[in-house]
Amino acid sequence: MARAKKLIPSPPPQSVRSGYVDLGVDGYYRTHAADYRNPHEPEIGNCLAVFVQRRMPDLSYVLDLACGSGEATLALRALGAERLDGMDPFTE
């Protein structure tokens, strides 16, 4: 009995931009949306923390447009946002 070959997903490209060039935007997200992590996530959280501390915006309801994998949404939740909605045309 032959063993089935295990499929190994291709690694994500070095950058989203190069992935867009190689696969197209739709192809990139079809292939890598689940495994992509923003390398700038800590900086995004730090910037939002400074903004919230200085400007004290109303965080009772936040809409995160083009939220990607939710880096800003997660940071805002940690900063006290009460209701968060995010949408992205590519990561759905």
C-alpha positions as a Python dict, from the first residue, in 0.01 Angstrom:
ca = {
    (1, 'M'): (0, 0, 0),
    (2, 'A'): (152, 333, -107),
    (3, 'R'): (165, 615, 141),
    (4, 'A'): (0, 941, 47),
    (5, 'K'): (240, 1227, 2),
    (6, 'K'): (198, 1499, 261),
    (7, 'L'): (153, 1839, 99),
    (8, 'I'): (366, 2109, 253),
    (9, 'P'): (242, 2464, 193),
    (10, 'S'): (489, 2698, 30),
    (11, 'P'): (649, 2946, 271),
    (12, 'P'): (514, 3299, 265),
    (13, 'P'): (707, 3543, 46),
    (14, 'Q'): (963, 3775, 204),
    (15, 'S'): (720, 4065, 176),
    (16, 'V'): (354, 4115, 97),
    (17, 'R'): (453, 4330, -199),
    (18, 'S'): (665, 4054, -353),
    (19, 'G'): (378, 3814, -291),
    (20, 'Y'): (143, 4049, -475),
    (21, 'V'): (390, 4062, -766),
    (22, 'D'): (438, 3685, -776),
    (23, 'L'): (79, 3570, -715),
    (24, 'G'): (-144, 3875, -760),
    (25, 'V'): (-341, 4014, -468),
    (26, 'D'): (-618, 3753, -483),
    (27, 'G'): (-369, 3469, -525),
    (28, 'Y'): (-157, 3594, -237),
    (29, 'Y'): (-445, 3595, 8),
    (30, 'R'): (-582, 3265, -121),
    (31, 'T'): (-241, 3110, -52),
    (32, 'H'): (-107, 3297, 253),
    (33, 'A'): (-383, 3480, 442),
    (34, 'A'): (-388, 3220, 721),
    (35, 'D'): (-11, 3217, 781),
    (36, 'Y'): (74, 3586, 745),
    (37, 'R'): (178, 3784, 1052),
    (38, 'N'): (265, 4150, 1031),
    (39, 'P'): (629, 4193, 1142),
    (40, 'H'): (541, 4545, 1260),
    (41, 'E'): (268, 4436, 1503),
    (42, 'P'): (453, 4551, 1818),
    (43, 'E'): (515, 4895, 1666),
    (44, 'I'): (151, 4925, 1560),
    (45, 'G'): (42, 4854, 1918),
    (46, 'N'): (292, 5104, 2058),
    (47, 'C'): (182, 5379, 1817),
    (48, 'L'): (-183, 5322, 1900),
    (49, 'A'): (-105, 5328, 2273),
    (50, 'V'): (68, 5666, 2236),
    (51, 'F'): (-221, 5800, 2026),
    (52, 'V'): (-484, 5683, 2277),
    (53, 'Q'): (-286, 5826, 2569),
    (54, 'R'): (-238, 6166, 2402),
    (55, 'R'): (-572, 6212, 2225),
    (56, 'M'): (-806, 6006, 2445),
    (57, 'P'): (-1041, 5908, 2159),
    (58, 'D'): (-1383, 5758, 2225),
    (59, 'L'): (-1318, 5383, 2215),
    (60, 'S'): (-1677, 5278, 2278),
    (61, 'Y'): (-1712, 5175, 1912),
    (62, 'V'): (-1423, 5126, 1667),
    (63, 'L'): (-1442, 5035, 1300),
    (64, 'D'): (-1112, 4904, 1164),
    (65, 'L'): (-1122, 4937, 785),
    (66, 'A'): (-866, 4730, 592),
    (67, 'C'): (-800, 4542, 917),
    (68, 'G'): (-585, 4271, 761),
    (69, 'S'): (-516, 4011, 1028),
    (70, 'G'): (-636, 4243, 1304),
    (71, 'E'): (-317, 4392, 1448),
    (72, 'A'): (-475, 4732, 1519),
    (73, 'T'): (-801, 4574, 1634),
    (74, 'L'): (-622, 4357, 1890),
    (75, 'A'): (-413, 4650, 2013),
    (76, 'L'): (-722, 4869, 2051),
    (77, 'R'): (-901, 4592, 2242),
    (78, 'A'): (-606, 4578, 2483),
    (79, 'L'): (-632, 4958, 2520),
    (80, 'G'): (-996, 4939, 2627),
    (81, 'A'): (-1201, 4952, 2307),
    (82, 'E'): (-1547, 4820, 2393),
    (83, 'R'): (-1696, 4725, 2057),
    (84, 'L'): (-1476, 4652, 1757),
    (85, 'D'): (-1569, 4570, 1400),
    (86, 'G'): (-1311, 4504, 1133),
    (87, 'M'): (-1336, 4439, 763),
    (88, 'D'): (-1086, 4382, 488),
    (89, 'P'): (-1163, 4330, 121),
    (90, 'F'): (-897, 4060, 85),
    (91, 'T'): (-882, 3868, 413),
    (92, 'E'): (-1263, 3865, 446),
}
